[in-house]
Amino acid sequence: MENTTNQKIANKWLSVPIIATITRLLCRELTLQNEYLRQENKILKSKIKKHLVFTDDERRTLVEAAMAMGRNLMEQVVTIVKPKTILAWQRRLEKQKWDYSFF
């Protein structure tokens, strides 16, 4: 009885393409890493009492990473500032990019 159960499980895994199995494992690993980093970030943020000040390069880096996620995911992930702040930074950086006032 136990052998047939083990055989069924083995057959199930053999029927799944190896790439799908690897992808599933990597996705799980990345999900765990992401969850850990979210919790760590939350704890660190709670310990910082003063207002954070970012350089333009730091803002640009955060904007690029957040915009690559898309708005829905960004709403779930961004914690160090409000997602609205990221969008405001993005608008300001775009405005600066196309500012031709130096002519």
Backbone as a printed PyTorch tensor [residue, N CA C, xyz], in Angstrom:
tensor([[[  0.8270,  -1.1970,   0.0000],
         [  0.0000,   0.0000,   0.0000],
         [  0.8680,   1.2560,   0.0000]],

        [[  1.8860,   1.2740,   0.8940],
         [  2.7600,   2.4310,   0.9810],
         [  3.5440,   2.6300,  -0.3060]],

        [[  3.9690,   1.5430,  -0.9310],
         [  4.7160,   1.6310,  -2.1860],
         [  3.8760,   2.2520,  -3.2910]],

        [[  2.6060,   1.9020,  -3.3480],
         [  1.7430,   2.4910,  -4.3800],
         [  1.5590,   3.9870,  -4.1380]],

        [[  1.4500,   4.3920,  -2.8870],
         [  1.3240,   5.8210,  -2.5820],
         [  2.5960,   6.5480,  -2.9810]],

        [[  3.7500,   5.9940,  -2.6190],
         [  5.0290,   6.5900,  -2.9980],
         [  5.1890,   6.6360,  -4.5150]],

        [[  4.7420,   5.5920,  -5.1700],
         [  4.8400,   5.5390,  -6.6270],
         [  3.9550,   6.6080,  -7.2680]],

        [[  2.7630,   6.8070,  -6.7110],
         [  1.8640,   7.8390,  -7.2380],
         [  2.4860,   9.2220,  -7.0830]],

        [[  3.0950,   9.4570,  -5.9330],
         [  3.7520,  10.7520,  -5.6960],
         [  4.9190,  10.9350,  -6.6640]],

        [[  5.7110,   9.8940,  -6.8390],
         [  6.8450,   9.9520,  -7.7590],
         [  6.3670,  10.1990,  -9.1850]],

        [[  5.3230,   9.5100,  -9.5910],
         [  4.7780,   9.7020, -10.9380],
         [  4.2570,  11.1230, -11.1280]],

        [[  3.6470,  11.6530, -10.0760],
         [  3.1350,  13.0250, -10.1370],
         [  4.2790,  13.9990, -10.3990]],

        [[  5.3850,  13.8510,  -9.6670],
         [  6.5300,  14.7410,  -9.8540],
         [  7.2030,  14.5320, -11.2040]],

        [[  7.2140,  13.2930, -11.6780],
         [  7.8310,  13.0270, -12.9740],
         [  7.0180,  13.6180, -14.1160]],

        [[  5.7250,  13.7780, -13.9050],
         [  4.8890,  14.3270, -14.9680],
         [  5.0000,  15.8450, -15.0640]],

        [[  5.5490,  16.4860, -14.0210],
         [  5.7360,  17.9360, -14.0360],
         [  7.0850,  18.2310, -14.6840]],

        [[  7.0890,  19.1180, -15.6720],
         [  8.3800,  19.4650, -16.2970],
         [  9.3510,  20.0180, -15.2560]],

        [[ 10.6170,  19.7110, -15.4240],
         [ 11.6430,  20.1020, -14.4550],
         [ 11.7130,  21.6200, -14.3100]],

        [[ 11.5190,  22.3430, -15.3990],
         [ 11.5820,  23.8070, -15.3300],
         [ 10.4640,  24.3660, -14.4600]],

        [[  9.3020,  23.7440, -14.5180],
         [  8.1810,  24.1880, -13.6880],
         [  8.4870,  23.9480, -12.2190]],

        [[  9.1090,  22.8320, -11.9100],
         [  9.4700,  22.5120, -10.5300],
         [ 10.4930,  23.5170,  -9.9980]],

        [[ 11.5100,  23.7990, -10.7990],
         [ 12.5450,  24.7490, -10.3930],
         [ 11.9370,  26.1420, -10.2110]],

        [[ 11.0800,  26.5230, -11.1410],
         [ 10.4220,  27.8330, -11.0440],
         [  9.6010,  27.9380,  -9.7800]],

        [[  8.8610,  26.8980,  -9.4690],
         [  8.0340,  26.8830,  -8.2650],
         [  8.8880,  27.0360,  -7.0090]],

        [[ 10.0190,  26.3280,  -6.9730],
         [ 10.9130,  26.4060,  -5.8150],
         [ 11.5420,  27.7930,  -5.6840]],

        [[ 11.9750,  28.3740,  -6.8080],
         [ 12.5670,  29.7080,  -6.7760],
         [ 11.5420,  30.7530,  -6.3660]],

        [[ 10.3370,  30.6120,  -6.8690],
         [  9.2790,  31.5530,  -6.5110],
         [  9.0150,  31.4900,  -5.0110]],

        [[  8.9710,  30.3210,  -4.4740],
         [  8.7590,  30.1450,  -3.0350],
         [  9.8980,  30.7940,  -2.2400]],

        [[ 11.1170,  30.5620,  -2.6990],
         [ 12.2820,  31.1360,  -2.0190],
         [ 12.2380,  32.6630,  -2.0660]],

        [[ 11.9310,  33.2170,  -3.2170],
         [ 11.8500,  34.6700,  -3.3470],
         [ 10.7220,  35.2450,  -2.5070]],

        [[  9.6140,  34.5470,  -2.4190],
         [  8.4950,  34.9910,  -1.5900],
         [  8.9070,  35.0380,  -0.1250]],

        [[  9.6080,  34.0170,   0.3350],
         [ 10.0780,  33.9900,   1.7250],
         [ 11.0750,  35.1060,   1.9970]],

        [[ 11.9910,  35.3290,   1.0630],
         [ 12.9630,  36.4080,   1.2230],
         [ 12.2650,  37.7640,   1.2760]],

        [[ 11.3050,  37.9510,   0.3890],
         [ 10.5720,  39.2050,   0.3290],
         [  9.8070,  39.4530,   1.6240]],

        [[  9.1720,  38.4310,   2.1380],
         [  8.4180,  38.5770,   3.3860],
         [  9.3500,  38.9210,   4.5440]],

        [[ 10.5120,  38.2800,   4.5910],
         [ 11.4850,  38.5980,   5.6330],
         [ 11.9080,  40.0620,   5.5280]],

        [[ 12.2500,  40.5170,   4.3300],
         [ 12.7010,  41.8930,   4.1420],
         [ 11.6000,  42.9010,   4.4710]],

        [[ 10.3550,  42.5710,   4.1880],
         [  9.2470,  43.4450,   4.5630],
         [  9.1640,  43.5990,   6.0800]],

        [[  9.2720,  42.4860,   6.7850],
         [  9.2080,  42.5300,   8.2540],
         [ 10.4040,  43.2810,   8.8300]],

        [[ 11.5740,  43.0160,   8.2930],
         [ 12.7820,  43.7010,   8.7480],
         [ 12.6530,  45.2100,   8.5190]],

        [[ 12.1760,  45.5930,   7.3520],
         [ 11.9960,  47.0070,   7.0250],
         [ 10.9870,  47.6630,   7.9630]],

        [[  9.9180,  46.9560,   8.2620],
         [  8.8940,  47.4720,   9.1720],
         [  9.4770,  47.7340,  10.5600]],

        [[ 10.2830,  46.8070,  11.0400],
         [ 10.9090,  46.9510,  12.3590],
         [ 11.8920,  48.1190,  12.3570]],

        [[ 12.7320,  48.1880,  11.3390],
         [ 13.7080,  49.2820,  11.2630],
         [ 13.0090,  50.6320,  11.1730]],

        [[ 11.9520,  50.7090,  10.3860],
         [ 11.2130,  51.9590,  10.2550],
         [ 10.6060,  52.3820,  11.5910]],

        [[ 10.1260,  51.4320,  12.3670],
         [  9.5240,  51.7670,  13.6610],
         [ 10.5580,  52.3010,  14.6520]],

        [[ 11.8210,  51.9670,  14.4520],
         [ 12.8730,  52.4140,  15.3560],
         [ 13.4210,  53.7930,  14.9870]],

        [[ 13.1420,  54.2450,  13.7810],
         [ 13.6040,  55.5600,  13.3320],
         [ 12.5210,  56.5720,  13.6390]],

        [[ 12.8280,  57.4920,  14.4950],
         [ 11.8270,  58.4650,  14.9350],
         [ 11.8520,  59.7590,  14.1230]],

        [[ 12.9930,  60.0610,  13.5100],
         [ 13.0730,  61.3330,  12.7960],
         [ 12.6100,  61.1780,  11.3410]],

        [[ 12.3640,  62.3050,  10.7160],
         [ 11.9290,  62.3650,   9.3320],
         [ 13.0870,  61.9520,   8.4140]],

        [[ 12.8340,  61.0530,   7.5000],
         [ 13.8760,  60.6230,   6.5730],
         [ 13.9990,  61.6080,   5.4220]],

        [[ 15.2270,  61.8990,   5.0430],
         [ 15.4950,  62.7970,   3.9230],
         [ 16.2460,  61.9840,   2.8650]],

        [[ 15.7580,  62.0480,   1.6340],
         [ 16.3520,  61.2830,   0.5500],
         [ 17.0350,  62.2210,  -0.4440]],

        [[ 18.1170,  61.7390,  -1.0350],
         [ 18.7650,  62.4800,  -2.1140],
         [ 17.9710,  62.2270,  -3.3990]],

        [[ 18.2420,  63.0280,  -4.4150],
         [ 17.5630,  62.8110,  -5.6960],
         [ 17.8990,  61.4370,  -6.2750]],

        [[ 19.1380,  60.9940,  -6.1110],
         [ 19.5170,  59.6630,  -6.6100],
         [ 18.7500,  58.5590,  -5.8730]],

        [[ 18.5890,  58.7100,  -4.5780],
         [ 17.8240,  57.7250,  -3.8030],
         [ 16.3600,  57.7310,  -4.2270]],

        [[ 15.8080,  58.9200,  -4.4270],
         [ 14.4200,  59.0080,  -4.9000],
         [ 14.2720,  58.3410,  -6.2560]],

        [[ 15.1980,  58.6370,  -7.1480],
         [ 15.1670,  58.0570,  -8.4940],
         [ 15.2280,  56.5270,  -8.4240]],

        [[ 16.0930,  56.0060,  -7.5770],
         [ 16.2270,  54.5600,  -7.4160],
         [ 14.9260,  53.9370,  -6.9180]],

        [[ 14.3280,  54.5550,  -5.9080],
         [ 13.0730,  54.0340,  -5.3680],
         [ 11.9390,  54.1420,  -6.3820]],

        [[ 11.8910,  55.2520,  -7.1050],
         [ 10.8520,  55.4310,  -8.1220],
         [ 10.9700,  54.3630,  -9.2000]],

        [[ 12.1810,  54.1410,  -9.7040],
         [ 12.3750,  53.1430, -10.7660],
         [ 11.9570,  51.7520, -10.3070]],

        [[ 12.3510,  51.3830,  -9.0990],
         [ 12.0000,  50.0560,  -8.5790],
         [ 10.4970,  49.9300,  -8.3580]],

        [[  9.8940,  50.9770,  -7.8090],
         [  8.4580,  50.9360,  -7.5210],
         [  7.6310,  50.9270,  -8.8050]],

        [[  8.0110,  51.7350,  -9.7810],
         [  7.2520,  51.8070, -11.0210],
         [  7.3770,  50.5070, -11.8200]],

        [[  8.4970,  49.8260, -11.6820],
         [  8.6700,  48.5400, -12.3720],
         [  7.6940,  47.4890, -11.8370]],

        [[  7.3070,  47.6300, -10.5620],
         [  6.3550,  46.6940,  -9.9440],
         [  4.9330,  46.9130, -10.4360]],

        [[  4.6300,  48.1260, -10.8200],
         [  3.2490,  48.4580, -11.1410],
         [  2.5560,  48.9910,  -9.9010]],

        [[  1.4960,  49.7240, -10.1200],
         [  0.8540,  50.4500,  -9.0300],
         [  0.2320,  49.5360,  -7.9700]],

        [[ -0.4440,  48.4720,  -8.3840],
         [ -1.1030,  47.5890,  -7.4120],
         [ -0.0970,  46.9360,  -6.4670]],

        [[  0.9700,  46.3870,  -7.0230],
         [  1.9840,  45.7470,  -6.1890],
         [  2.7130,  46.7880,  -5.3500]],

        [[  2.9590,  47.9500,  -5.9350],
         [  3.6240,  49.0190,  -5.1980],
         [  2.8220,  49.3980,  -3.9540]],

        [[  1.5100,  49.4480,  -4.0760],
         [  0.6550,  49.7820,  -2.9310],
         [  0.8410,  48.7900,  -1.7850]],

        [[  1.1390,  47.5420,  -2.1040],
         [  1.3240,  46.5020,  -1.0920],
         [  2.7330,  46.4890,  -0.5130]],

        [[  3.7210,  46.8520,  -1.3250],
         [  5.1200,  46.6480,  -0.9560],
         [  5.7740,  47.8760,  -0.3300]],

        [[  5.5200,  49.0430,  -0.8770],
         [  6.2140,  50.2540,  -0.4340],
         [  5.8330,  50.5860,   1.0030]],

        [[  6.8380,  50.6960,   1.8680],
         [  6.5740,  50.9940,   3.2770],
         [  7.3950,  52.1610,   3.8150]],

        [[  8.5320,  52.4420,   3.2180],
         [  9.4140,  53.4620,   3.7710],
         [  8.8450,  54.8700,   3.5640]],

        [[  8.0550,  55.0480,   2.5140],
         [  7.2960,  56.2720,   2.2640],
         [  5.9140,  55.8490,   1.7890]],

        [[  5.0190,  56.7910,   1.6530],
         [  3.6960,  56.4570,   1.1380],
         [  3.7800,  56.2690,  -0.3760]],

        [[  3.0050,  55.3420,  -0.9180],
         [  2.9990,  55.1750,  -2.3830],
         [  2.6820,  56.4750,  -3.1180]],

        [[  1.8530,  57.3250,  -2.5290],
         [  1.5530,  58.6240,  -3.1410],
         [  2.8190,  59.4720,  -3.2610]],

        [[  3.7060,  59.3310,  -2.2880],
         [  4.9700,  60.0660,  -2.3210],
         [  5.8260,  59.5890,  -3.4840]],

        [[  5.8720,  58.2870,  -3.6860],
         [  6.6260,  57.7240,  -4.8250],
         [  6.0960,  58.3080,  -6.1310]],

        [[  4.7700,  58.3460,  -6.2650],
         [  4.1700,  58.8780,  -7.4870],
         [  4.4620,  60.3700,  -7.6500]],

        [[  4.4740,  61.1060,  -6.5480],
         [  4.8210,  62.5410,  -6.6070],
         [  6.2800,  62.7110,  -7.0240]],

        [[  7.1670,  61.8970,  -6.4770],
         [  8.5720,  61.9480,  -6.8760],
         [  8.7120,  61.6540,  -8.3630]],

        [[  7.9660,  60.6670,  -8.8090],
         [  8.0380,  60.2730, -10.2180],
         [  7.5980,  61.4310, -11.1200]],

        [[  6.5230,  62.0960, -10.7480],
         [  6.0580,  63.2510, -11.5370],
         [  7.1000,  64.3680, -11.5360]],

        [[  7.6800,  64.6260, -10.3680],
         [  8.6830,  65.6830, -10.2730],
         [  9.9340,  65.3510, -11.0870]],

        [[ 10.3710,  64.0950, -11.0200],
         [ 11.5490,  63.6880, -11.7920],
         [ 11.2780,  63.7750, -13.2890]],

        [[ 10.0720,  63.4060, -13.7060],
         [  9.7030,  63.5240, -15.1210],
         [  9.6880,  64.9810, -15.5520]],

        [[  9.1700,  65.8420, -14.6790],
         [  9.1120,  67.2720, -14.9690],
         [ 10.5260,  67.8380, -15.1300]],

        [[ 11.4350,  67.4400, -14.2440],
         [ 12.8180,  67.8950, -14.3190],
         [ 13.4900,  67.3900, -15.5930]],

        [[ 13.1450,  66.1900, -15.9810],
         [ 13.7400,  65.5780, -17.1670],
         [ 13.4200,  66.4000, -18.4120]],

        [[ 12.2280,  66.9490, -18.4640],
         [ 11.7870,  67.6850, -19.6610],
         [ 11.7840,  69.1940, -19.4350]],

        [[ 12.5280,  69.6610, -18.4460],
         [ 12.6130,  71.0950, -18.1700],
         [ 13.6740,  71.7120, -19.0820]],

        [[ 13.2250,  72.5560, -19.9920],
         [ 14.1510,  73.1880, -20.9370],
         [ 14.4470,  74.6430, -20.5430]],

        [[ 14.3270,  74.9510, -19.2600],
         [ 14.4770,  76.3270, -18.8040],
         [ 15.9280,  76.8250, -18.9060]],

        [[ 16.8690,  75.9420, -19.1250],
         [ 18.2750,  76.3690, -19.1760],
         [ 18.6040,  77.0640, -20.4940]],

        [[ 17.7270,  77.0890, -21.4880],
         [ 17.9880,  77.7660, -22.7600],
         [ 17.7800,  79.2420, -22.6540]]])
